[in-house]
Amino acid sequence: MQSPEERLRTIREQVDAKIHWGDSREDVAAWLGQKHGILGEEADQMLDHAYRERHAALRERALIRLLLGIVGLVGGGIYFYIRYASDVEIFKGSALVMTLILLVIIVVSLTTLLKSVNLLLGQDDTRSLD
């Protein structure tokens, strides 16, 4: 049997997990009240902590994706500059294939960059983190 401190820690972890996976604040608050009898200030503190953790994780993930998007755009831009703005021939036999692959990389990178900026600005944080 768990001690009261262990039980409370387990409940906090469950609240964090529910918020992490996108459950609404109201649903988790109702769950806390119905299943565990935790209401009021204590429930609000648990929920506030879970939301702070969620926002920190979202910001971290968005920054990583932002950097990856920038790297993809810069890499694609360098390729196209070398390929079309200078007289250097690279990937002679497979230039069309490489161009198509890099166009896909650029589109994916741009999409990732825009989604990351949207997340960093706090306009899309209702989904689950994974």
PyRosetta script that sets phi, psi and omega in degrees:
from pyrosetta import init, pose_from_sequence

init()
pose = pose_from_sequence("MQSPEERLRTIREQVDAKIHWGDSREDVAAWLGQKHGILGEEADQMLDHAYRERHAALRERALIRLLLGIVGLVGGGIYFYIRYASDVEIFKGSALVMTLILLVIIVVSLTTLLKSVNLLLGQDDTRSLD")
pose.set_psi(1, 141.1)
pose.set_omega(1, -177.4)
pose.set_phi(2, -81.6)
pose.set_psi(2, 146.8)
pose.set_omega(2, 173.1)
pose.set_phi(3, -74.5)
pose.set_psi(3, 164.3)
pose.set_omega(3, 179.8)
pose.set_phi(4, -58.7)
pose.set_psi(4, -36.3)
pose.set_omega(4, 179.4)
pose.set_phi(5, -67.8)
pose.set_psi(5, -42.1)
pose.set_omega(5, 178.9)
pose.set_phi(6, -65.9)
pose.set_psi(6, -40.6)
pose.set_omega(6, 178.4)
pose.set_phi(7, -61.9)
pose.set_psi(7, -43.9)
pose.set_omega(7, 179.3)
pose.set_phi(8, -64.8)
pose.set_psi(8, -39.7)
pose.set_omega(8, 178.0)
pose.set_phi(9, -64.1)
pose.set_psi(9, -41.7)
pose.set_omega(9, 178.2)
pose.set_phi(10, -63.3)
pose.set_psi(10, -41.9)
pose.set_omega(10, 178.5)
pose.set_phi(11, -63.8)
pose.set_psi(11, -42.2)
pose.set_omega(11, 177.9)
pose.set_phi(12, -60.2)
pose.set_psi(12, -42.6)
pose.set_omega(12, 178.6)
pose.set_phi(13, -63.3)
pose.set_psi(13, -38.6)
pose.set_omega(13, 177.9)
pose.set_phi(14, -66.8)
pose.set_psi(14, -39.8)
pose.set_omega(14, 177.1)
pose.set_phi(15, -62.8)
pose.set_psi(15, -46.1)
pose.set_omega(15, 177.8)
pose.set_phi(16, -57.3)
pose.set_psi(16, -43.7)
pose.set_omega(16, -179.2)
pose.set_phi(17, -65.5)
pose.set_psi(17, -42.8)
pose.set_omega(17, -179.6)
pose.set_phi(18, -62.3)
pose.set_psi(18, -43.8)
pose.set_omega(18, 178.7)
pose.set_phi(19, -67.5)
pose.set_psi(19, -40.4)
pose.set_omega(19, 178.8)
pose.set_phi(20, -56.3)
pose.set_psi(20, -40.6)
pose.set_omega(20, -176.7)
pose.set_phi(21, -88.0)
pose.set_psi(21, 5.6)
pose.set_omega(21, 169.0)
pose.set_phi(22, 99.8)
pose.set_psi(22, 9.2)
pose.set_omega(22, 175.2)
pose.set_phi(23, -65.7)
pose.set_psi(23, 148.2)
pose.set_omega(23, -179.0)
pose.set_phi(24, -75.7)
pose.set_psi(24, 157.6)
pose.set_omega(24, 179.1)
pose.set_phi(25, -59.1)
pose.set_psi(25, -41.1)
pose.set_omega(25, -179.1)
pose.set_phi(26, -64.3)
pose.set_psi(26, -42.3)
pose.set_omega(26, 179.5)
pose.set_phi(27, -63.5)
pose.set_psi(27, -43.6)
pose.set_omega(27, -178.8)
pose.set_phi(28, -69.1)
pose.set_psi(28, -37.9)
pose.set_omega(28, 177.5)
pose.set_phi(29, -63.7)
pose.set_psi(29, -42.0)
pose.set_omega(29, 177.8)
pose.set_phi(30, -63.8)
pose.set_psi(30, -41.8)
pose.set_omega(30, 177.8)
pose.set_phi(31, -61.2)
pose.set_psi(31, -43.9)
pose.set_omega(31, 178.5)
pose.set_phi(32, -60.2)
pose.set_psi(32, -43.4)
pose.set_omega(32, -178.9)
pose.set_phi(33, -69.5)
pose.set_psi(33, -44.7)
pose.set_omega(33, -175.7)
pose.set_phi(34, -72.8)
pose.set_psi(34, -46.2)
pose.set_omega(34, -173.0)
pose.set_phi(35, -86.6)
pose.set_psi(35, -34.3)
pose.set_omega(35, -172.7)
pose.set_phi(36, -119.3)
pose.set_psi(36, -6.2)
pose.set_omega(36, 179.9)
pose.set_phi(37, 68.6)
pose.set_psi(37, 24.6)
pose.set_omega(37, 179.9)
pose.set_phi(38, -99.8)
pose.set_psi(38, 118.6)
pose.set_omega(38, -176.5)
pose.set_phi(39, -133.6)
pose.set_psi(39, 172.2)
pose.set_omega(39, 171.0)
pose.set_phi(40, 65.5)
pose.set_psi(40, -136.7)
pose.set_omega(40, -172.8)
pose.set_phi(41, -60.6)
pose.set_psi(41, -41.3)
pose.set_omega(41, -178.9)
pose.set_phi(42, -63.8)
pose.set_psi(42, -42.7)
pose.set_omega(42, 177.5)
pose.set_phi(43, -64.7)
pose.set_psi(43, -42.3)
pose.set_omega(43, 178.7)
pose.set_phi(44, -61.7)
pose.set_psi(44, -40.3)
pose.set_omega(44, 178.4)
pose.set_phi(45, -63.3)
pose.set_psi(45, -42.9)
pose.set_omega(45, 178.5)
pose.set_phi(46, -62.7)
pose.set_psi(46, -43.6)
pose.set_omega(46, -179.3)
pose.set_phi(47, -67.5)
pose.set_psi(47, -40.9)
pose.set_omega(47, 178.2)
pose.set_phi(48, -61.5)
pose.set_psi(48, -43.0)
pose.set_omega(48, 178.5)
pose.set_phi(49, -61.7)
pose.set_psi(49, -44.7)
pose.set_omega(49, -179.3)
pose.set_phi(50, -62.7)
pose.set_psi(50, -39.9)
pose.set_omega(50, 179.0)
pose.set_phi(51, -69.7)
pose.set_psi(51, -36.3)
pose.set_omega(51, 175.5)
pose.set_phi(52, -62.5)
pose.set_psi(52, -42.5)
pose.set_omega(52, 177.7)
pose.set_phi(53, -63.1)
pose.set_psi(53, -42.3)
pose.set_omega(53, -179.4)
pose.set_phi(54, -63.6)
pose.set_psi(54, -45.0)
pose.set_omega(54, -179.4)
pose.set_phi(55, -66.7)
pose.set_psi(55, -36.6)
pose.set_omega(55, 176.6)
pose.set_phi(56, -64.1)
pose.set_psi(56, -42.8)
pose.set_omega(56, 178.7)
pose.set_phi(57, -65.8)
pose.set_psi(57, -39.7)
pose.set_omega(57, 177.5)
pose.set_phi(58, -63.0)
pose.set_psi(58, -44.0)
pose.set_omega(58, 179.1)
pose.set_phi(59, -63.2)
pose.set_psi(59, -42.9)
pose.set_omega(59, 179.8)
pose.set_phi(60, -62.3)
pose.set_psi(60, -47.3)
pose.set_omega(60, 180.0)
pose.set_phi(61, -63.5)
pose.set_psi(61, -40.4)
pose.set_omega(61, -179.8)
pose.set_phi(62, -65.7)
pose.set_psi(62, -39.3)
pose.set_omega(62, 178.7)
pose.set_phi(63, -65.3)
pose.set_psi(63, -41.3)
pose.set_omega(63, 178.4)
pose.set_phi(64, -63.0)
pose.set_psi(64, -46.0)
pose.set_omega(64, 179.4)
pose.set_phi(65, -66.3)
pose.set_psi(65, -34.6)
pose.set_omega(65, 176.1)
pose.set_phi(66, -61.1)
pose.set_psi(66, -46.6)
pose.set_omega(66, 178.4)
pose.set_phi(67, -63.0)
pose.set_psi(67, -41.7)
pose.set_omega(67, 178.0)
pose.set_phi(68, -64.2)
pose.set_psi(68, -38.7)
pose.set_omega(68, 177.0)
pose.set_phi(69, -63.2)
pose.set_psi(69, -41.2)
pose.set_omega(69, 178.3)
pose.set_phi(70, -64.5)
pose.set_psi(70, -44.2)
pose.set_omega(70, 179.3)
pose.set_phi(71, -60.4)
pose.set_psi(71, -44.1)
pose.set_omega(71, 179.1)
pose.set_phi(72, -62.9)
pose.set_psi(72, -42.0)
pose.set_omega(72, 179.0)
pose.set_phi(73, -67.1)
pose.set_psi(73, -42.7)
pose.set_omega(73, 179.3)
pose.set_phi(74, -65.1)
pose.set_psi(74, -43.9)
pose.set_omega(74, 179.0)
pose.set_phi(75, -60.6)
pose.set_psi(75, -45.1)
pose.set_omega(75, 178.0)
pose.set_phi(76, -65.3)
pose.set_psi(76, -39.5)
pose.set_omega(76, 177.9)
pose.set_phi(77, -63.5)
pose.set_psi(77, -40.9)
pose.set_omega(77, 178.0)
pose.set_phi(78, -62.2)
pose.set_psi(78, -44.9)
pose.set_omega(78, 179.2)
pose.set_phi(79, -58.6)
pose.set_psi(79, -49.5)
pose.set_omega(79, -177.5)
pose.set_phi(80, -67.0)
pose.set_psi(80, -32.9)
pose.set_omega(80, 176.1)
pose.set_phi(81, -64.2)
pose.set_psi(81, -48.8)
pose.set_omega(81, -179.8)
pose.set_phi(82, -63.4)
pose.set_psi(82, -41.7)
pose.set_omega(82, -174.7)
pose.set_phi(83, -70.8)
pose.set_psi(83, -41.8)
pose.set_omega(83, -170.8)
pose.set_phi(84, -113.8)
pose.set_psi(84, -22.5)
pose.set_omega(84, -177.3)
pose.set_phi(85, -97.5)
pose.set_psi(85, -15.4)
pose.set_omega(85, 178.6)
pose.set_phi(86, -119.9)
pose.set_psi(86, 175.0)
pose.set_omega(86, -177.9)
pose.set_phi(87, -92.6)
pose.set_psi(87, 9.6)
pose.set_omega(87, -177.8)
pose.set_phi(88, -79.7)
pose.set_psi(88, 131.7)
pose.set_omega(88, 177.5)
pose.set_phi(89, -99.8)
pose.set_psi(89, 118.7)
pose.set_omega(89, 174.6)
pose.set_phi(90, -122.6)
pose.set_psi(90, 149.4)
pose.set_omega(90, -177.9)
pose.set_phi(91, 52.3)
pose.set_psi(91, 54.4)
pose.set_omega(91, -173.6)
pose.set_phi(92, -55.3)
pose.set_psi(92, -49.9)
pose.set_omega(92, -175.2)
pose.set_phi(93, -75.3)
pose.set_psi(93, -27.2)
pose.set_omega(93, -174.9)
pose.set_phi(94, -122.4)
pose.set_psi(94, 36.1)
pose.set_omega(94, -176.9)
pose.set_phi(95, -62.6)
pose.set_psi(95, -39.8)
pose.set_omega(95, -179.5)
pose.set_phi(96, -66.3)
pose.set_psi(96, -43.9)
pose.set_omega(96, 179.2)
pose.set_phi(97, -62.3)
pose.set_psi(97, -46.6)
pose.set_omega(97, 179.4)
pose.set_phi(98, -62.8)
pose.set_psi(98, -39.8)
pose.set_omega(98, 178.8)
pose.set_phi(99, -62.4)
pose.set_psi(99, -43.8)
pose.set_omega(99, 178.7)
pose.set_phi(100, -65.5)
pose.set_psi(100, -42.6)
pose.set_omega(100, 178.3)
pose.set_phi(101, -61.4)
pose.set_psi(101, -44.7)
pose.set_omega(101, -179.0)
pose.set_phi(102, -70.8)
pose.set_psi(102, -30.1)
pose.set_omega(102, 173.5)
pose.set_phi(103, -64.0)
pose.set_psi(103, -40.8)
pose.set_omega(103, 176.8)
pose.set_phi(104, -63.8)
pose.set_psi(104, -44.6)
pose.set_omega(104, 178.7)
pose.set_phi(105, -60.0)
pose.set_psi(105, -41.4)
pose.set_omega(105, 179.7)
pose.set_phi(106, -65.7)
pose.set_psi(106, -42.9)
pose.set_omega(106, 179.3)
pose.set_phi(107, -64.0)
pose.set_psi(107, -45.0)
pose.set_omega(107, 178.7)
pose.set_phi(108, -63.7)
pose.set_psi(108, -42.1)
pose.set_omega(108, 179.5)
pose.set_phi(109, -63.9)
pose.set_psi(109, -41.6)
pose.set_omega(109, 179.1)
pose.set_phi(110, -65.9)
pose.set_psi(110, -42.2)
pose.set_omega(110, 177.3)
pose.set_phi(111, -61.7)
pose.set_psi(111, -45.0)
pose.set_omega(111, 178.7)
pose.set_phi(112, -62.2)
pose.set_psi(112, -42.3)
pose.set_omega(112, 179.6)
pose.set_phi(113, -61.8)
pose.set_psi(113, -46.3)
pose.set_omega(113, -178.4)
pose.set_phi(114, -67.2)
pose.set_psi(114, -40.3)
pose.set_omega(114, 177.1)
pose.set_phi(115, -64.3)
pose.set_psi(115, -38.2)
pose.set_omega(115, 180.0)
pose.set_phi(116, -66.5)
pose.set_psi(116, -42.2)
pose.set_omega(116, 177.5)
pose.set_phi(117, -63.0)
pose.set_psi(117, -42.1)
pose.set_omega(117, 177.7)
pose.set_phi(118, -60.1)
pose.set_psi(118, -42.6)
pose.set_omega(118, 178.5)
pose.set_phi(119, -67.1)
pose.set_psi(119, -41.9)
pose.set_omega(119, 179.8)
pose.set_phi(120, -65.4)
pose.set_psi(120, -30.3)
pose.set_omega(120, 177.8)
pose.set_phi(121, -81.5)
pose.set_psi(121, -2.1)
pose.set_omega(121, 175.5)
pose.set_phi(122, 77.1)
pose.set_psi(122, 24.3)
pose.set_omega(122, -176.3)
pose.set_phi(123, -96.6)
pose.set_psi(123, -7.3)
pose.set_omega(123, -178.5)
pose.set_phi(124, -146.8)
pose.set_psi(124, 78.0)
pose.set_omega(124, 179.7)
pose.set_phi(125, -126.1)
pose.set_psi(125, 29.5)
pose.set_omega(125, -177.8)
pose.set_phi(126, -95.3)
pose.set_psi(126, -13.5)
pose.set_omega(126, -177.6)
pose.set_phi(127, -82.0)
pose.set_psi(127, 170.1)
pose.set_omega(127, 173.0)
pose.set_phi(128, -72.7)
pose.set_psi(128, 161.2)
pose.set_omega(128, -175.4)
pose.set_phi(129, -75.0)
pose.set_psi(129, -26.2)
pose.set_omega(129, -176.7)
pose.set_phi(130, -106.5)
pose.dump_pdb("model.pdb")
